[in-house]
Amino acid sequence: MTLDSDIHNFYEKLLLDHIVELGLDQEKDSEYLADLCCISLNLLPPRYIRYEVDMSFYMPQSERFEMQMKVKEATSRARNFLDNQ
């Protein structure tokens, strides 16, 4: 087992999906996006998983919605911080 390939934080995927949804991947450079990801993920609780399919299948819709709302809030706060420096 290797931690870098077998285990990851589920919030990472939710965050990347939200960044694409906002179009920031097309609008901002890689430095901004890296900072945005780091700040946002530090504002979120960790949720480590091995298999993404398990989370998608077993997670109640209400919990997924709550996690997505947390991602939106964290991203908003991180963008506000970065844009006002």
C-alpha positions as a Python dict, from the first residue, in 0.01 Angstrom:
ca = {
    (1, 'M'): (0, 0, 0),
    (2, 'T'): (116, 351, -77),
    (3, 'L'): (-60, 649, 72),
    (4, 'D'): (-8, 872, -229),
    (5, 'S'): (-200, 645, -465),
    (6, 'D'): (-428, 431, -246),
    (7, 'I'): (-579, 693, -17),
    (8, 'H'): (-704, 1042, -95),
    (9, 'N'): (-927, 1314, 42),
    (10, 'F'): (-1274, 1303, -118),
    (11, 'Y'): (-1298, 1682, -87),
    (12, 'E'): (-1020, 1713, -346),
    (13, 'K'): (-1248, 1579, -621),
    (14, 'L'): (-1542, 1789, -507),
    (15, 'L'): (-1321, 2098, -507),
    (16, 'L'): (-1179, 2031, -854),
    (17, 'D'): (-1530, 1970, -988),
    (18, 'H'): (-1642, 2303, -842),
    (19, 'I'): (-1344, 2487, -990),
    (20, 'V'): (-1436, 2352, -1334),
    (21, 'E'): (-1803, 2437, -1275),
    (22, 'L'): (-1703, 2798, -1204),
    (23, 'G'): (-1475, 2807, -1511),
    (24, 'L'): (-1177, 2905, -1299),
    (25, 'D'): (-962, 2639, -1466),
    (26, 'Q'): (-996, 2842, -1789),
    (27, 'E'): (-977, 3184, -1628),
    (28, 'K'): (-693, 3163, -1373),
    (29, 'D'): (-331, 3056, -1397),
    (30, 'S'): (-187, 2745, -1232),
    (31, 'E'): (-32, 2940, -944),
    (32, 'Y'): (-367, 3092, -849),
    (33, 'L'): (-542, 2756, -879),
    (34, 'A'): (-281, 2583, -662),
    (35, 'D'): (-317, 2850, -393),
    (36, 'L'): (-695, 2832, -420),
    (37, 'C'): (-691, 2455, -373),
    (38, 'C'): (-456, 2468, -75),
    (39, 'I'): (-652, 2740, 104),
    (40, 'S'): (-988, 2580, 29),
    (41, 'L'): (-881, 2233, 140),
    (42, 'N'): (-736, 2373, 461),
    (43, 'L'): (-1079, 2519, 537),
    (44, 'L'): (-1249, 2181, 490),
    (45, 'P'): (-1248, 1876, 716),
    (46, 'P'): (-1058, 1580, 572),
    (47, 'R'): (-1261, 1290, 437),
    (48, 'Y'): (-1020, 1016, 339),
    (49, 'I'): (-1128, 733, 114),
    (50, 'R'): (-978, 450, -84),
    (51, 'Y'): (-1239, 403, -355),
    (52, 'E'): (-1443, 688, -494),
    (53, 'V'): (-1713, 453, -617),
    (54, 'D'): (-1785, 353, -255),
    (55, 'M'): (-1846, 714, -158),
    (56, 'S'): (-2069, 774, -455),
    (57, 'F'): (-2273, 462, -393),
    (58, 'Y'): (-2302, 461, -14),
    (59, 'M'): (-2318, 832, 68),
    (60, 'P'): (-2667, 968, 133),
    (61, 'Q'): (-2767, 1249, -104),
    (62, 'S'): (-2810, 1486, 192),
    (63, 'E'): (-2450, 1430, 302),
    (64, 'R'): (-2316, 1484, -50),
    (65, 'F'): (-2517, 1807, -75),
    (66, 'E'): (-2374, 1925, 259),
    (67, 'M'): (-2021, 1848, 143),
    (68, 'Q'): (-2077, 2038, -182),
    (69, 'M'): (-2205, 2338, 14),
    (70, 'K'): (-1893, 2329, 233),
    (71, 'V'): (-1678, 2326, -82),
    (72, 'K'): (-1864, 2626, -224),
    (73, 'E'): (-1819, 2821, 101),
    (74, 'A'): (-1450, 2729, 134),
    (75, 'T'): (-1385, 2823, -230),
    (76, 'S'): (-1562, 3154, -188),
    (77, 'R'): (-1360, 3237, 122),
    (78, 'A'): (-1034, 3134, -48),
    (79, 'R'): (-1112, 3342, -358),
    (80, 'N'): (-1195, 3641, -143),
    (81, 'F'): (-865, 3604, 41),
    (82, 'L'): (-661, 3566, -279),
    (83, 'D'): (-837, 3843, -469),
    (84, 'N'): (-796, 4094, -186),
    (85, 'Q'): (-424, 4057, -131),
}
